[in-house]
């Protein structure tokens, strides 16, 4: 038995996938743009209202190489941190250890990294907003 054209059987119900032309209801139609900042061309809407972050100057830190009292082993010591606590020093030390591929610790308010890693440590500190200075010889 043939069904007439356009007839739908109970087991053959399909959901239309036309894109919603028949809905004609947009939840954002009633919103107005009054009071919203206008984005500059080429700037994403998220970044339009935000000012660029200011360049951070978190102070001067000294980077020096030490061998004395360490059994002839070279250690890079970073000291002179002001205004940061132990948790942030530990995070910086972890970044330094990962970047240099060596061990290190935070001891007496200073970060100690194994080996002569002064250049790599200076880059990490500069990115973090510090002003690294090479101390000693």
Number of C-alpha atoms within 10 A of each C-alpha: 3 4 8 7 6 6 8 11 8 6 6 8 8 7 6 7 7 7 7 9 8 7 7 7 9 7 7 7 7 7 7 8 8 6 6 8 10 10 13 11 8 7 9 10 13 8 11 15 13 8 7 8 6 6 7 12 11 16 13 16 20 17 24 19 21 19 12 10 7 9 7 9 12 16 22 19 25 26 16 14 17 11 7 10 10 13 10 10 18 17 12 18 23 18 15 24 19 12 13 18 12 12 15 21 16 19 12 9 15 18 23 24 26 19 18 17 22 20 11 12 23 21 14 17 20 15 10 13 14 18 17 22 14 14 12 9 6
